[in-house]
Amino acid sequence: MTMTPPAASAAPYSPPLGSTKDAIDTPALCLDLDALESNIESIMASCRAHGVAWRPHAKGHKAPAIARLQLAAGALGVTVAKLGEAEVMAAAGVRDILIANMIVGPLKVARLVELCRVADPIVCVDHLDQIEPLSAAMQQAGLTLRVIIEVDIGLRRVGVPVGEATLALAREILRRPGLRFAGIMGYEGHLLTVPNLDEKAGKIWDALSELTATADLLRQNDIPCEIVSCAGTGSYMYAVQQPGVSEIQAGGAIFMDVYYRTRCQVPDLRYALTVLTTIISRPTSERAIIDSGRKTLSMELQMPEVAGREDIRVMGLNAEHGILELATSAQNLKIGDRLELVPGYGDLTCVMHDNLYGFRKGRLEVIWPIAARGKLQ
């Protein structure tokens, strides 16, 4: 029986550099490079003004090219959520990597040993059962791993209670060969959307005061605490002003999105990330359908908005379709017309795409692979 060979797969879609957005197929995840660089400089300037370092979270962009831009601007390293993301960053030459998560199980510990041979990671712990396997593996490999304790300052997710419990765990880390105690971190994520800004500032101050007081307690007991890390995008402007904080992790601020702008009330930063989309149907005068749905955009925390068009509302997202409500002034839109959407939440939008298309003054300048996409282990 003669078998017909499978057809060759199509070449990956890659528009030529210098293209306008008209030459980009949709949906496409686009980046305004001027806005991105402006946001990076704004965050870095805020950190410098208050003597705080920036170790930006990469879980949103997952792109080593962006991490290198941040390092060039003055960031001291990167933060990641998963070991797989850390491996991607290390392969791209980034050495100082905070894994803001617990590394558990022999498979991950073995991978962490190999990561330590090419980079200088920091791992979070909040329990003795995490510490002992790390110590044994590092001691056997003849390596030293930096470890920080995650402290629960109110989020009620992971973390050791503030104060004496953190002190007790730090003492246990100091007893374990192969580990170096590097400090503590906490996340005030439960306070990002407090509506009243005075109340928000006060609650963040109280939460971070518990974190910095815990760092002071360690030092009073002759335990150096170099790192005191905290802060997401929705709170970084308060965290940099907190005495005793050594670094912030805010990552999504480089892109901005509707959630951070409206619900977290983050001012001044520019929308850099958009999704280019095409109108594919006009069922009624008041409704248009686009080729971007839930597999293109996240609507979990906040619905996306149409950039520059207050007369168009995103009513809903299906798997592959977006539904737009059109005011009278927008009812001249036609099938084939294009729009740009500002993501409701950038982190959960980037993970659906393979590439970022970077534009400057309307021309495609770079195509950056989202290289850590899918690195969930």
Secondary structure, DSSP 8 states (H G I E B T S, - for coil): ----------------TT--GGGS-SSEEEEEHHHHHHHHHHHHHHHHHTT-EE--B-TTT--HHHHHHHHHHT---EEESSHHHHHHHHHTT--EEEEEEE--SHHHHHHHHHHHHHSEEEEEE-SHHHHHHHHHHHHHHT--EEEEEEEESS--SS-EETTHHHHHHHHHHHHSTTEEEEEEE---GGGTT-SSHHHHHHHHHHHHHHHHHHHHHHHHTT----EEEE--TTTHHHHTTSTT--EE---GGGT--HIIIIIS---S----EEEEEEEEEEEETTEEEES--TTTS--SSS--EETT-TTEEEEEE-SS-EEEEE-GGGTT--TT-EEEEE-S-SHHHHTT-SEEEEEETTEEEEEEE-TTTT---
